[in-house]
Amino acid sequence: MSTLAISYRFADQLYAGARACLPVCISVAAYGLVWGVLARGAGLSLVEVMLMSGLVFAGSAQFVALDLWTATPSALPIGPLILAALIVNLRYLLLTATLRPLFRPDQQLKGALMMGVVSDETWAITVGEMARGRGTVAFLLGGGIFAYGVWMATTVTGHMLGSAIDDPSRYGLDFAFTATFLALLLGMWKGRGDLLPWLVAALAAIVSAKLIPGSWYILIGGIVGSLAGAIAESRRRAD
């Protein structure tokens, strides 16, 4: 295959990934706007918003960070902030591991670096594409770059408009997180076999949220749901 053909295919897949992310990025934009508004209310400057969104790029962790943020820099609970972000984002160890088949054995470093632009939305869309035999590195990168750009733009916009949007729930923007994940779940639904692990994960998350303070319920729900799915799959294969 010629270099021109390879470049054309890469660009085509890059565009396909960005296009596939467009529906969920509408919700990403909504809760990015919400986060920007809340960040301004928590006392973050525009530069701090740009740095956090650009370097962290993890909506759930950034929302958790706002709960711990203080207006006085010397009083910032650095340890709890790092621990909270680590706990919330531990699920990416499980998520990004499923993307390894996209990379050749000699591309593992490249793959590890690319995981920085992976979000829940781009992961779900790429995994769905892989299940159809069409997943590529360029597809993942296209969706990741698009989602990153949307997140950066809307969190900055939210901060700038924060004084005009005093109550995000008044406009229904607080439902953006829920709407995004509902859309992803519906897109990943394959049949009744998915029902058991989803229910187990939801139950584990609800129970742990009631019993354990903090954001441990996210990690617990993901691990328990994954184990339930793995056990159910092994039993199906055994039958």
N, C-alpha and C positions, 0 to 999 in steps of 0.2 A: 504493500500500500504506500502510495507516495506521501511525501510530507504535507502537500497541499490537502490531500484527502483526509489525512489524520487531523490536520488543523480544522478542517471543515466539520468533521465528525465531533471533535471536542467542543467547538463553538455551538454546534447544534444541540449537544447534550447539556451544555452550560445553560442555554436558553430554555431547554425543556425543563430543567430543574427549577429555574426561576419561575417559569410559567406554572408549574405544578404547585409551587408554594404560594401563588397569588391568593387563593381563597383563604388559607389559614393566616396569611400575613395581614389580612384585613383585621382579624381579631388581635394579632400581635401588635398592630398599630394602635388599636383601642386600648389595650392594657399598657402599652408603652406610654401612651398619653397620660393614662392614670398614674403610672409610676412617676413620671416627670412632675405632675401636679403635686403628688404626695412628697416627692423629694424636696421640692421647693418649700413645702410646709414644714418639713423636718429640719430645714435650715441649710441644705446643701446648695452650694453655689453652682453656677452654670458650668464652670470648669470641672468641678467635682462630679457633676452629673455626666459630663462627657467622658471623664476618665473612668468612672465606674461602669458605664454602659459599654465603653470601648474595650476595657480590659477584662471585665467580668463576663459580660454578655450572657447573663443567666437570670431571667426574669424572676423566678421563684426565690433564688438566693438574694436578689436585690430587694425584693419586697420584705424578706425576713430581716435584711440588714437595716431597713428603715425603722423597724420596730425597736432596734437597739441603738439607733443613732442619737447622738446628743449634739447640741449646737456648740458646745465647748470642746475643741479638739483635744485638750489635755484630759478630758473626762471620757473620751471614747473607749468603750470596752473592746479593745483590739482582740484579745483572746477569744471572748464569746462570739465576736463577729466572724473570725476565721473559722471557729468550730461550727457555727451555724451554717456558714456557706459550705463547709466540707460535708456536713451531714446531709444537707438538702441536695447537694450535687453528686453524692456517692452513687446515685442511680446511673450516672453516665458511665461508670465502670461496666455495668451490665449492658447498657444501650450501645455504646460504641464498640464493644467487643463483637457485636453481631455484624458490624460493618467491615470486619477484617477480610472477608472474602473478596472485597472490591480491590484489594491491593496485593500485588505480587510479593513473594518473600523478600525481595530486595527493595521493596517500597515501604517497609514498616515504619521507618523514620518519617517519611513523607506522610504516611497515614496518621501517625501520632500528632504531627504538627497540624494536620487538617482538622483534627477533632476539636480544635478551638472554635470552629464556626458551626459545630453541630449543636442543634437545639432539639427539643422534643418534637417540634413540628417537622424539621428537615429530616430527622432520624426516621420518623414514622412514614413519611412520604417515600424516602429512599428504600426503606425495608420493603414497603409495598411494591416498589418498582423491581427490587431484587427478586421478590417472589414471582414476578411475571417474567423473569429472565432478562430484564432490561436495565438493571441497575449499573451505573458506571461512576467512576470517580468524578468526572465532569458534571454529572447530574447532581451529585451530592454537593459539589462546590458551588454550582449555580444557585441551588436553593439556599445554601448557607450564606453566600454573599448577599443575596437579595434580602433574606431575613435579617442579617446583620445591619444592612443599610436602613431598613425600615425601623428596626429597634433604635438605632442611633438617632435617626431623624425625629421620631415621635417622642422619645424621652426628652430630647432637647426642646422640642416644640411644647411639650407639656409643661416643662419648667418655665418657659417664656410666657406661657398663657396661664400659669398657675394662679395669678391674681384674679383672673376672670372666671375660673372654674373652681368655685369654693367647695362644691359638693359633687364629686364624680358620680355618686350613686343616684343623684337626681336625674342624670342623663342615661342611666343604665350601664355606664362604663364599668362598674364594679363586677358585672357579669361576664366581662370579656374573657377572663381566664377559664371560667366554666364552659363557655361557648366554644372556645378553641379546643379543649380536650374532648368535649362531646363530639365535635366534628372529626377529630382524629380517631376516636374509638369507632365511630360509625364507618369510617373509611377502612379500618383494619378488620372489621367483622368478617369472619370467614364461615361462620355457621354455629350451630349449637355447642360444638366442642369448645368454643371460646368462652362460653357462659360461666362454666365452673371456675376457672382461674380468675376471671374478672370479679365474680361474686366473692371468692375467697380473699382476693386482694382488697376489695372494698371493705369487707367485714373486718379484716385484720387492721386496716388503716383506721377505721372508725373506733374500734376497741382500744387500739394503742393511743389514739388521740385523746380518748377519755381518761386513760390510765397514766400516760407518760407525758410530762410537760415538754414543750418545745416541738420541733419538727420531725421527731423520730418516726412519726406515723407514715411519712412519705417513704422512707427507706424500708420500714417493716412491711408495709403494704406491697411494695415492689418485690421484695425478696420472697415473701410468703406466696404471693400470686405467681411468681416465676416458678417456685418449687411445685406449687399445685399444678401448673401447666405442664411442667416436665414429667411429673408422676402420671398425669392423665395421658400424656403422649406416649410414655413408655408402656402403659397398660394397653393402649390401643394397638401399638405395634406387636405386643405379645399375643393379643387376640388374633 
